Amino acid sequence: MNFLSSFMHYSGGNESPEIFRYWTGLSVLASTLKRHVWTMQGQWSVHPNIYIVLVGEAGVAKSTAMRMGTKLINASGVTPIAPTDITLEALTEQLGDPKKGCQTKFHINDVEHLQSAMTIHANELVTFLGPEPDRMVSFLTDVWDQPLFKVQTKNKGTDTIVGPAISLTGCLTPSLMTGQLKNSFITGGFSRRCVFVFSSYSREIHPFPEFTEAQRAAQNECISMLKEINTTCRGEFTWDSSAREFFVRWYRANHDLMHSCDNPLRAQFLSTKRELMLKVAMLLQVSTSRHLAITEENLIRANELLTPCENVLSNVLGGAGSNPLAHIASLVENKIKAAGPKGIESSRLELLFYSQADTRSLLSVFEYLQRVGKITVRVDSGKQVFCSSDFAQSVVIPADGADS
């Protein structure tokens, strides 16, 4: 069986972009595996927990994809899901208190292991972070790869989180990102721990979304596979010899690119891409096999999935900084990208952003985005139309039934 293939079948029949649904399927596997499996990097273990942010303007059906994952996790009971409105104190208390249901035991070769697992599904990530987003962002950043984490609470002492395994899927509307919030994403390292997945629209149109009997059967297959994975997948991933050889070549190339890259946000992402590659490779393997091995095929596929996400980070967080037009430029670029291959008229953009910048400032933004190659311009019926220069779906999704 192929979990991701079944998930894509189950989650279809609506207008949520395929790339959102595919990454949601990966996130469900991460939530199921928790700390049950790992691969070693020197003294440190890399587990498959992952932070995925679905990026798009309102109406792109980000939450539709995420809810498909939520339904499977709830139906299979593989891990708790955090309440949609939860404070940092309540979150750490649930993770740290053995009576709250997040702490569980599992055994590998008669050795007992403890973990504190929780999945976060945020319909709007900005809202989930709450009125003090810096505190939640700091916690999620620090707990990402720790074997033990202690949190000093305001009034209740210390919450000790043993074996934290937090996976996050959040939906993000770029226009809601303030400059201050962007800076908190960047400066603490949260952004480089996230996989930002962008789509501007769905290639499918469904006036009447459907859920067929075949999809229901695929849903049941997914639930059965998740239950099996939750109870049988245990232990350390081994490496095929070809996988090691490929990874060495890739790592050296990535290292060179990171140090030569003139985009600081992309360079940050590249510095963590190694860990993200390993996480995604483990998830891809478990989708099709219970043999815990990192393969060259899955490393190549993981790289194909992650590479388009490098530029999404710049598009989402590119407005951070002291330049007052930087935030406007980021919003305008995202609006043009959201318009798809047809583009958007310059007069329409001026109308949309009239309350945020005067005409001279907007013309300066348009000129800048053209000069640096972010957008292209053409004339249709005498009207100026802007289009994103790198507009494309992030990845090609494998056909149903194909191994990942």
N, C-alpha and C positions, 0 to 999 in steps of 0.2 A: 504493500500500500504506500501511497505518497500523500502525506498529510497536506502539503501545500497545494497539490493538485486538487484534492477533495475540497479544501477550503475555498479555492478560487471558484469551484463549481457551486458550492453551497452559497457563497456570498455574492454571486452574480445576479442578473435580472434587475439591476437598478443602475443609477447613474453615477455611482461612486467610481472614481478612476481606478483602473486595474492596479496601478502602482501603490495606491493607498491600501487596497485590499491585500496585496501581496505582503507588504511590510507588516500589516496587522496580523496576518497569518504567522509571520516570524515572531512577532511579539507574543502571540499566544503560546508558541512553543517555548519561548524564554520563560514565561510565567509558569509553565508546567515543569520545566527542568529545574528551576530554582538553583540550589547549590548541589544537586545530586550528581552533576558531572562537572569536569573541569579539564583544563590543560595547563601544564606547568610552564612558566617562564622564569627560569632560575629558581629562586626561593619562593616566588609568588605564583599563586594559582589564579587563572582567569576563568571565571564562570560565565554562563551564557545570559545572565541578566542584562537588559539593554534598555536604553532610553530612546524612544522614537517620537519624533515630532512631525505630524502631518501638516504641511503648510499650504495655504491657499486662501483666497478671499471667501467671503461669506457666500454660501450657496453651492460650493464645490463638492458637497457631500463628504466632508472629512469625517464627521461624526457618524455617518451611516456606516462607513467601513469599520470604525472603531467599535460600534455597537455590535457588529457581527462577531467580533472577538469576545466582547463582554458576554454575549449569550452563551458561547461555548464554555467559557471559564465557569460561569455560574452553573451551567448544566452538568459539567463534568466534576465540579467541586475540587479542582486541583490546587487552588490557592485562594486566599481571601482577596477581595477587591475593596480598596479604600472607599469610604463615603465620598460623594462628590464635593461636599463642603466640609472640610476638616482642617483644623488648626495644626500647626507644627507640633504643639504640645500633645494634642490628642493622637497624632500620628506616631510620635516616638513612644508614647505610653502604650499604644496597641502593640507596637513592635517589641517593646521591652518587657511587657508584663506576660509571664507564661500563661496566665489565666484568660488572656484576651483572644487566643486562638491563632495567633500568627507564628508562635514558636512551636516547632515540631521536631521530632526525632526521626532519624532514619539510620539504617545500618548498612555498612559495606564490609564484607569479610568479618562479620561479628564485631566490628568496631562501631560504636555509637557516635553519631554526629548530630549536632544541633544546628538549627537554622531558624531565622526569623524572616518569613517571606510575606510579601504583600505586592499586589499589582495596583498601579494607579492608572485609571482611565479618566482623562480630563477633557470634557467637551470643549472647553476653552482654557488653554494652559495659563493664560494671563490671569484669569479669574481664579483658577485653582491655587495659584501662588499666594493669593490673599493680599491683605492690606500692607503686609510687611514682606514683600517678595524676596528681598535680600536674604532674609533668614531662611526661608524655605529653599531658595536656590543654593545657599551655602550648605545646608544639610544634605540635599540631594547630591551635590558635588562631592562632599567629603565621604559619604557613606557608600559611594558607587562601587568601590573595590576593597572595602575593609573587611577583615575576618571578625573583628570585634569593634563595636563603636559605642562610646559613652556620650550621653547628651545631658548637660547640666540644665535642668528646667528652672523656670522662674521661681516657682513656689514649692515644688514637690521633690526636690533633691535631684537624683541622677537616674536616668533611664539607661540600662545596659542592654544593648542590642547584640545578641550573639548570632554570628553568621548571617548578617543582613543579606537579603536577596530581594531587592526592589527592582521591579520592571515597570517602566512608565510608557504609556502611549498618550500623547497629548495632541490636541488640535490647536493650531495657531493661525490667527488672522493677522497678517503682517501690519495692517493699519492700526492695530491696537497696541503695538509695541512702542512705548515711549522711549525717548533717548536715555533716561535714567535706567529703565529696565534692561535696555540693550547693553548698557555698560556693566550692569550686574551679571548678565549672562557671560560677558567676555572676560572681565577681570578675574573672576573666581575660578574659571576653567570649566564652568557648566556646559558652555556651548560645544567644546571639543569632546565632551562625553556623550553628546546627543547625535543622533542621525536625523538630519533635517531632510524630509522628503517632500518635494514640491510637485504639484500638478495644478494646472489652470482650469481644466475642464475635463469632462468625460467624453470619450469617443462614442459613447452609446447614448441613445435617446430612448427613454421608457416612459411614455405618458401614463401607462398603467404598470407600475412595478409588479413583478410576479414572483411567486415562490412555488415552484413545481414539485411534484412528487419526487422527481429525480434529485432536486436540490434538498428536499427533506431527507432523502436517503444519504446524500453526501454529508448533511449535518450530523446524522446519526453515526456515520463512519468516523467523522472527526471526533465526536465525543468518545467513541470507543477507543480510538487511537490515543487520545489524550490520557484517558484512564490507564491504558497500558503503559504509555511512556512514563507516567507518574509513578508507577509501581515497579517498573523493570529496568529503567535506564539508571545505572549507578556506576560511578567510578571515573577513572582518569582516561582521557582520550590518548590513544597512541598515534604515532605519525608514520605514514607511508614514506619510504625513502624518496620517492619522486616529489612528495609534498614538501619535504625538508629542502630539497634542492631548489624547488620553485620559490619557496618562502625566502631563502637566502638571496636569490636574485631580486625578488620583489622588494625585500627590505632595503637592500643597497640602493636600488633605484628610488624608492620612496624617501630614503634618507637624503639623497642628493637633491631631490625635488624640494624637500622641506627647507633645505638650507639655501636654495637658489630662488625660492618663491618670493615674489615681491608683494604678495597679498598676505598680510599678517593673519587674517582670519583663516585663510586656507592653510597657512603654515601651522596654525594651532591645531586644526583638524588632522593634518597629516601626522602631527606628533603623537596622536592617539589612535591613528588608523590601524596600527598593528593589533591592538587589543580588540578593536571593533571587527577587524578581519577574522580573528580567531573566534569571536563570539558568533558571528554570522556563519562561519564554516561549520561550527558545531551544530547550529540550528538546522542548516541544510542537510547535514548528514542524518540527524535524527528524524527528519521528515520522511526519509526513505528507508532507513536501516536502523537496527538496534546494535550494530557493530560500531563501537565507539572508536572511530578512526578519523583523523584529519587527512583529507585526500587533496591531491593537486587539483582535481576537478572542482571541488567545493571552494578551495581558496581562490581559484580563477573566477568562479561565479560570485563569490563574496566581493572581490575587487570590482567586478562589473556592476554590482549593486551599489557599492559605496562611492565609487568615483564620481557619478553625477551629483551626489550630495555635497561634494566639496564646495561647489559654487553656490548652492542654495544658501549656505551659511552666510556668505557675503551679501546675498540679496536680502536676507532677513535682518541681519545685524549691521548692514553697511551704513546706516544712518547714525551710528554712535560716534561721539566726538564733539568738538567744540564748534565746528562750522554750522551756523544756523540753517544752512540750506541742505546739509547732509541728510537730515531726516526727511525733508521734502523729496530730495532726489531718490531716496530709497523707496518712498511711497509711490512716486511716479513710476519708477522702474517696475515695481511689483504690479501696479495697475496695468501697465502696458503688457507685461507678461501674461497677466490674467485675461487679457483680451484675446489671446490665442493667435493663430497665424493670420487672421484677418486684420489684426491691428486695431488701433483706435485713433480717431481724428484728433488733431492738436486742439481744435476748438472745444471738443468735448473734455479734454484734460484741463483746459483753462477754466471751464465751468466747474468741474469737479473740485479743483484745488483753489478756487477764487478766494475762499475764506481763510486759506492757510498761507498764501503767498501772492504778491502782486504780479502783474503781467511781466515786468522786467525780470523779476526773480525767476519766474517759471521759464521764460525764454532762456535764461542763463542755465537752468537745470536741463532743458531740452538740448541745448548746445553741448553741455558737458557730457551728457549720456551718449550723444552721437560721437563726440570726439574720442571717448575712451572705448568705443565699440560695444556699448551695452544695448543700443537700439539702432535701428535703421529707419530711414524715412523714404516715403514714396508719395507720389501725387495721384490720387484717384478722383476723376471727374472734377479736377480743379481744387480738390481739398487735400491738405497735408495729412498724411496718415503715418503714425509711428508703429513700429513692430519690434518685438524683442529679437535681437540678433541671434540668440542661442535658444530660440523657442523649439522645444522638442519634449516628448515624453522621456522621463528619466531612464527607463530600461524597457526592454522588450520582454514581456512575461512569457515563460514557456507555455506551450500548448498543454491542455489538459492531458494528464497521463504521462507527460515527459518527466524524467527524473531531473531534479534540480542539480 
